[in-house]
Amino acid sequence: MKRTKRIVVCLLTIAMILPLMSCGNEQSQQDNLEKIQIACPAYNPEDAKNAAMDFSVRLFQNSVNPPYEAMKIADDNVLIAPTSVLTALAMTANGAKNNTLAQMEEVFGIGCEPLRDYMRTYLDNLPNEEKYKLHMANSIWIKDDEDFIVNEDFVEINESFFDASVFEKEFDKKALREINDWVEDNTDGMIEEVLNEIPEDAVMYLINALAFEAEWEEIYKTTQIRDGKFTLANGIVQDVEYMHSEENLYLENEKATGFVKYYKDRKYAFAAILPNEDVSISEYVGSMSGSSLKELLDNTKEIQVNASIPKFDVEDDILLNDTLKVMGMMDVFDTNKADLSGIGTHADGNLYVNRVIHKTHMQVDEKGTKAGAATVVEVMCESAMEMPDVKTVRLDRPFIYMIIDCETNQPIFMGTMQQVKPLSKCGVEDICGYPTAN
């Protein structure tokens, strides 16, 4: 996994992403949706919500505690947007069949058809006002290649259920710029580049872009912002700015305490979980489940909390292939076993997923929170036998944080915070400015 880090000046909250783009007129999409829904069984919204929560936690666990020791880097931060990942994979699953589809549904915890019904309802009911906005945009980029025949039903389903915009392009440098520009526009500039190249044998990209921006219910005053110390797990101490406030929703279980802090109108909230001193981040995240997180968030206690949040600006860049394989989604990455025949066919060979790329960026300051995420599913033809050089990063730190939808308690973003400022590799006080642990 390749990780890019840069310090970004915290911005005042500004306008969100551009309106969702879509192909065709609204009446045509509505007709397509009604036609498709005739064949779809009814779904239980509560089951779908629980499945989405469980998927979010399992994805978070395997990002914080990667499946291979070689993937781990201590004292680093992780940030994922589970809803973005789930949406991009759900679009892809509409073209999966047989065992490939069965594995994807097993990882989702719900069938493909009820999942897309749930996602359609979720997209239609996102709370958005001037002071709080969550926008999602989806797109499908198809290589203009006479040997690649795309199934119309696959495109129609993703247009109807996911409002996916569809583009057919020569996969050249111009297309690379257009894809990155689309993502940057639809994450309000938070994700500037999601792809650095288009491999020769890539034939399709399925992309979800997500942008969140919200003002705190009560903006911090200057007197509530004070300098303080942040201690990393290895004992290194950082000088940071803390935002202090009194909150009234307390979180507690046998391993951690925490609090919930609302954004304007209480449609979205910031939730922080601080593991007990004898419980590591890795241990706590490993013990989580969808049901335990739901129970924690559903059972807040109305108690005054003297809360302190460090200002922070984090970004993350994760290749999710190994994480999804460990979760059970294996065949879709296998050049021989993948069955994506529902997407279409290519004269040169079988279609498979080469990469699932996930990028996130979040800024938290006295005004509120601004965040963006993009998930890219790269579909290739099996003639591309050489796999890209992949580096993977393991993220860990003293507290866990989320942005949650208050209606469903579904995590939109999930992260851990071990360091507030980037550390130099040496860790020597007179060179780096940070004292080392005794």
C-alpha positions in Angstrom: 0.0 0.0 0.0 1.3 3.4 -1.0 0.8 6.1 1.6 1.1 9.8 0.8 1.2 12.3 3.6 1.1 16.1 3.6 0.3 18.8 6.0 -2.7 20.8 4.9 -3.9 24.1 6.4 -7.3 23.6 8.1 -9.9 25.3 6.0 -13.1 27.0 7.1 -16.2 25.1 6.0 -17.1 25.8 2.4 -19.5 24.5 -0.2 -19.7 20.8 -0.7 -19.3 18.8 -3.8 -21.0 19.4 -7.1 -24.5 18.0 -7.6 -24.7 14.3 -8.5 -24.2 13.7 -12.2 -26.3 11.2 -14.1 -26.8 9.8 -17.6 -30.2 10.2 -19.3 -33.3 12.0 -18.2 -34.9 11.5 -14.8 -38.1 9.9 -16.2 -36.1 7.3 -18.1 -34.1 6.4 -15.0 -37.4 6.1 -13.0 -38.9 3.8 -15.6 -35.7 1.6 -15.5 -35.8 1.5 -11.7 -39.5 0.4 -11.7 -38.9 -2.2 -14.3 -35.9 -3.7 -12.4 -37.7 -3.7 -9.0 -40.4 -5.9 -10.4 -37.9 -8.8 -10.3 -36.4 -7.9 -6.9 -37.6 -9.4 -3.7 -38.6 -7.2 -0.8 -35.9 -6.6 1.7 -35.9 -5.9 5.4 -34.4 -2.4 6.0 -33.2 -3.3 9.6 -31.4 -6.4 8.2 -29.8 -4.3 5.5 -28.7 -1.6 8.1 -27.2 -4.2 10.4 -25.3 -5.8 7.4 -23.9 -2.4 6.4 -22.8 -1.8 10.0 -21.2 -5.2 10.3 -19.4 -4.7 6.9 -18.1 -1.4 8.1 -16.6 -2.8 11.3 -15.0 -5.8 9.6 -13.4 -3.5 7.0 -12.2 -1.2 9.7 -10.7 -4.2 11.7 -8.8 -5.5 8.7 -7.5 -2.0 7.9 -6.3 -1.3 11.4 -5.1 -4.8 11.9 -4.0 -5.9 8.4 -3.9 -9.6 7.7 -0.1 -9.8 7.2 2.6 -8.6 9.6 4.6 -7.1 6.8 1.7 -4.7 6.1 2.0 -3.1 9.6 3.5 0.3 10.3 3.4 1.4 13.9 2.3 4.9 15.1 0.4 5.7 11.9 -3.2 6.8 11.3 -6.0 5.0 9.5 -9.1 6.5 7.9 -11.7 4.7 5.8 -15.1 5.5 4.5 -17.0 2.2 4.6 -20.0 3.5 2.8 -17.9 4.5 -0.1 -16.2 1.1 -0.3 -19.6 -0.7 0.0 -21.1 1.4 -2.7 -18.3 0.8 -5.2 -18.3 -2.9 -4.5 -22.1 -3.1 -4.7 -22.0 -1.6 -8.2 -19.4 -4.1 -9.2 -21.4 -7.0 -7.8 -24.2 -6.2 -10.2 -21.9 -7.8 -12.8 -20.8 -10.7 -10.8 -22.2 -14.3 -11.1 -21.9 -17.8 -9.6 -19.2 -18.2 -6.9 -17.8 -14.8 -7.4 -21.2 -13.2 -6.6 -21.7 -15.6 -3.7 -18.4 -14.6 -2.1 -19.2 -10.9 -2.5 -22.6 -11.3 -0.9 -21.1 -13.3 1.9 -18.7 -10.4 2.6 -21.6 -7.9 2.3 -23.7 -9.9 4.7 -26.7 -9.4 2.4 -27.8 -10.3 -1.1 -26.9 -8.1 -4.1 -30.5 -7.2 -4.9 -31.6 -6.1 -1.4 -28.3 -4.3 -1.0 -28.9 -2.2 -4.0 -32.5 -1.5 -2.8 -31.0 -0.4 0.5 -28.4 1.8 -1.2 -31.1 3.4 -3.4 -33.1 4.3 -0.3 -30.0 5.6 1.5 -29.0 7.8 -1.4 -32.5 9.2 -1.7 -32.6 10.2 2.0 -29.2 11.8 2.7 -29.8 14.7 5.1 -28.4 17.9 3.4 -28.8 21.5 4.5 -26.6 24.6 4.4 -24.6 23.7 7.6 -24.3 19.9 7.0 -24.0 18.1 3.8 -23.2 14.5 2.7 -23.1 14.0 -1.1 -22.3 10.9 -3.0 -21.6 10.5 -6.7 -21.0 7.3 -8.7 -19.5 6.8 -12.1 -18.5 4.1 -14.6 -15.7 4.7 -17.0 -15.6 2.3 -20.0 -12.7 1.8 -22.3 -13.6 2.5 -25.9 -12.5 -0.8 -27.3 -14.3 -2.8 -30.0 -13.2 -6.1 -28.3 -14.9 -5.1 -25.0 -18.7 -5.6 -25.1 -20.5 -4.2 -22.0 -23.9 -5.7 -21.0 -26.6 -3.0 -21.2 -28.4 -4.5 -18.2 -25.3 -3.9 -16.0 -25.1 -0.3 -17.0 -28.9 0.2 -16.6 -29.0 -1.2 -13.1 -26.1 1.0 -11.9 -27.7 4.1 -13.5 -31.1 3.3 -11.9 -30.0 2.3 -8.4 -26.8 4.2 -7.9 -27.3 7.3 -10.2 -24.1 6.3 -11.9 -22.8 8.6 -14.6 -21.4 6.6 -17.6 -18.4 7.7 -19.7 -16.9 5.8 -22.6 -13.3 7.0 -23.3 -10.0 6.1 -24.9 -8.0 5.1 -21.8 -5.2 7.6 -22.5 -3.6 10.4 -20.5 -6.6 12.6 -21.2 -8.9 10.0 -19.7 -6.6 9.8 -16.6 -6.9 13.5 -16.1 -10.7 13.4 -16.6 -11.1 10.6 -14.0 -9.0 12.4 -11.4 -10.8 15.7 -12.2 -14.2 14.0 -11.7 -13.1 12.6 -8.3 -11.6 16.0 -7.2 -14.8 17.8 -8.2 -17.0 15.3 -6.4 -15.0 15.3 -3.2 -14.8 19.1 -3.1 -11.1 19.0 -3.8 -10.3 16.7 -0.8 -9.1 13.9 -3.1 -6.9 15.5 -5.8 -5.6 12.3 -7.5 -7.0 8.8 -7.1 -5.2 7.2 -10.1 -1.6 7.8 -11.1 -1.8 5.6 -14.2 -4.2 3.5 -16.3 -2.7 0.1 -17.0 -2.8 -1.0 -20.6 -5.3 -3.9 -19.9 -7.7 -1.9 -17.8 -11.2 -1.9 -19.4 -13.4 -0.3 -16.7 -13.4 1.8 -13.6 -16.3 1.8 -11.1 -15.9 4.8 -8.8 -17.7 6.2 -5.8 -16.9 9.7 -4.6 -18.1 10.9 -1.2 -17.8 14.3 0.4 -18.9 15.4 3.9 -19.0 18.8 5.4 -20.7 19.9 8.6 -20.5 22.8 11.1 -20.4 21.9 14.8 -23.7 22.5 16.6 -21.7 24.9 18.8 -18.6 26.4 17.2 -15.6 26.6 19.5 -14.7 30.0 20.9 -11.2 31.2 21.0 -11.1 30.7 24.8 -11.9 27.0 24.2 -8.8 26.3 22.1 -5.6 25.8 24.1 -2.3 24.1 23.6 -1.8 20.7 25.1 0.2 17.4 24.9 -0.7 14.3 22.9 1.2 11.1 23.9 1.7 8.4 21.4 1.6 4.7 22.2 5.4 4.6 22.1 5.7 7.4 24.7 6.6 10.2 22.3 4.9 13.5 23.2 3.5 16.0 20.7 2.5 19.6 21.1 -1.0 20.0 19.7 -4.0 22.4 19.8 -7.0 21.0 21.8 -10.6 22.1 21.4 -12.4 21.9 24.8 -16.1 21.6 25.4 -18.8 20.2 27.6 -20.8 17.4 25.9 -23.7 15.4 27.3 -23.7 12.1 25.6 -21.3 9.6 27.2 -20.1 6.3 25.8 -18.9 3.5 27.9 -18.3 -0.3 27.9 -15.9 -2.6 29.7 -12.9 -1.6 27.5 -13.4 2.1 26.6 -15.1 5.4 27.3 -16.0 8.1 24.8 -18.6 10.8 23.8 -20.8 12.0 20.9 -20.6 15.5 19.7 -23.3 16.8 17.3 -23.0 18.8 14.1 -25.8 21.4 13.2 -29.4 20.0 13.4 -28.1 16.7 14.9 -28.4 14.8 11.6 -24.7 13.8 11.8 -22.3 13.5 14.8 -18.7 13.0 15.7 -18.2 10.0 18.0 -14.9 9.4 19.8 -13.9 6.1 21.6 -10.9 6.1 24.0 -9.7 2.6 24.9 -8.7 2.1 28.6 -5.0 2.6 29.3 -4.4 -1.2 29.5 -6.2 -1.8 26.2 -4.3 -1.2 22.9 -6.0 0.2 19.8 -5.2 -3.0 18.0 -6.8 -5.1 20.8 -9.9 -2.9 21.0 -10.5 -2.8 17.3 -10.0 -6.5 17.1 -12.8 -7.0 19.7 -15.3 -4.9 17.8 -18.3 -6.2 15.9 -21.2 -4.6 14.1 -23.6 -5.5 17.0 -21.2 -4.3 19.7 -20.7 -0.9 18.0 -24.4 -0.6 17.4 -25.1 -1.3 21.1 -22.5 1.2 22.2 -23.9 4.0 19.9 -27.5 3.1 20.7 -27.0 3.3 24.5 -25.4 6.7 25.1 -25.8 8.0 28.7 -26.9 11.6 29.3 -24.0 12.7 31.5 -21.8 15.8 31.3 -18.6 15.1 29.6 -15.6 17.4 29.7 -14.4 16.7 26.2 -11.1 17.6 24.5 -10.5 17.0 20.8 -7.2 17.7 19.1 -7.4 19.6 15.8 -6.2 17.3 13.1 -5.8 16.8 9.3 -5.3 13.3 8.1 -5.4 11.5 4.8 -5.0 7.8 3.9 -4.3 5.8 0.7 -5.1 2.1 0.9 -5.1 -0.8 -1.5 -7.9 -3.0 -0.3 -7.2 -6.2 -2.2 -5.7 -8.2 0.6 -8.2 -6.9 3.1 -11.1 -7.9 1.0 -9.5 -11.3 0.3 -9.2 -12.0 4.0 -12.8 -11.0 4.5 -13.7 -13.7 1.9 -13.9 -11.9 -1.4 -11.2 -14.0 -3.2 -12.4 -15.1 -6.6 -13.1 -11.6 -8.0 -9.3 -10.9 -7.9 -8.4 -14.2 -9.5 -7.7 -14.0 -13.3 -9.0 -17.5 -13.8 -11.8 -17.8 -11.2 -13.4 -14.4 -11.4 -16.9 -14.4 -13.0 -17.8 -10.8 -14.0 -19.6 -11.9 -17.1 -22.6 -9.8 -16.0 -20.4 -6.7 -16.8 -19.6 -7.9 -20.3 -17.1 -9.8 -22.3 -13.7 -9.2 -23.8 -12.2 -10.9 -26.8 -8.8 -11.3 -25.2 -9.9 -13.1 -22.0 -11.6 -13.2 -18.7 -12.6 -10.0 -16.7 -11.4 -9.7 -13.1 -10.8 -6.9 -10.5 -7.2 -5.9 -10.5 -7.3 -3.2 -7.7 -9.7 -1.7 -5.2 -8.2 1.7 -4.4 -9.5 3.7 -1.4 -8.4 7.3 -0.6 -9.7 9.5 2.3 -9.0 12.9 3.7 -10.4 14.6 6.8 -10.0 18.0 8.5 -11.3 18.7 12.0 -11.1 22.2 13.4 -13.0 24.7 15.6 -15.6 25.3 12.8 -16.5 21.7 12.1 -15.4 18.9 9.8 -14.7 18.5 6.2 -13.9 15.1 4.6 -13.7 13.3 1.3 -13.3 9.8 0.1 -13.0 7.9 -3.2 -13.2 4.2 -3.9 -12.1 2.9 -7.3 -12.7 -0.7 -8.6 -10.3 -1.4 -11.5 -11.6 -4.1 -13.9 -9.0 -5.7 -16.2 -8.8 -8.4 -18.9 -6.8 -11.5 -17.8 -4.1 -10.8 -20.4 -2.7 -8.4 -17.9 -0.6 -11.0 -16.0 1.9 -8.7 -14.3 0.7 -7.4 -11.0 1.6 -3.9 -9.9 4.1 -3.3 -7.2 2.0 -2.8 -4.1 3.0 -1.4 -0.7 0.6 -1.6 2.2 0.5 0.5 5.3 -0.7 -0.5 8.8 -2.4 2.4 10.9 -2.7 2.6 14.8 -3.1 5.2 17.6 -4.7 6.1 21.0 -8.3 6.8 20.0 -10.9 5.8 17.4 -13.2 8.3 15.8 -16.2 8.2 13.4 -18.6 10.4 11.5 -22.0 8.8 11.9 -25.4 9.2 10.4 -27.6 9.9 13.4 -30.7 8.3 11.8 -29.1 4.9 11.3 -25.9 5.2 13.4 -24.1 4.0 10.2 -20.4 5.0 10.2 -19.7 7.2 7.2 -16.0 7.6 8.2 -14.1 5.5 10.7 -10.5 6.3 11.9 -7.9 5.8 14.6 -5.6 8.6 15.8 -2.2 7.7 17.1 -0.3 10.8 16.0 -1.7 14.2 15.4 1.4 15.5 13.7 3.6 13.6 11.2 6.7 12.2 12.9 10.2 12.2 11.4 11.7 8.8 11.1 14.6 9.4 13.5 12.6 10.4 16.7 15.6 12.2 18.2 14.6 15.3 20.2 17.4 17.6 19.1 16.9 16.7 15.4 13.1 16.1 15.2 11.8 18.3 18.0 10.1 15.3 19.7 11.4 13.7 22.9 11.9 10.0 22.8 10.4 7.6 25.4 12.5 6.6 28.3 
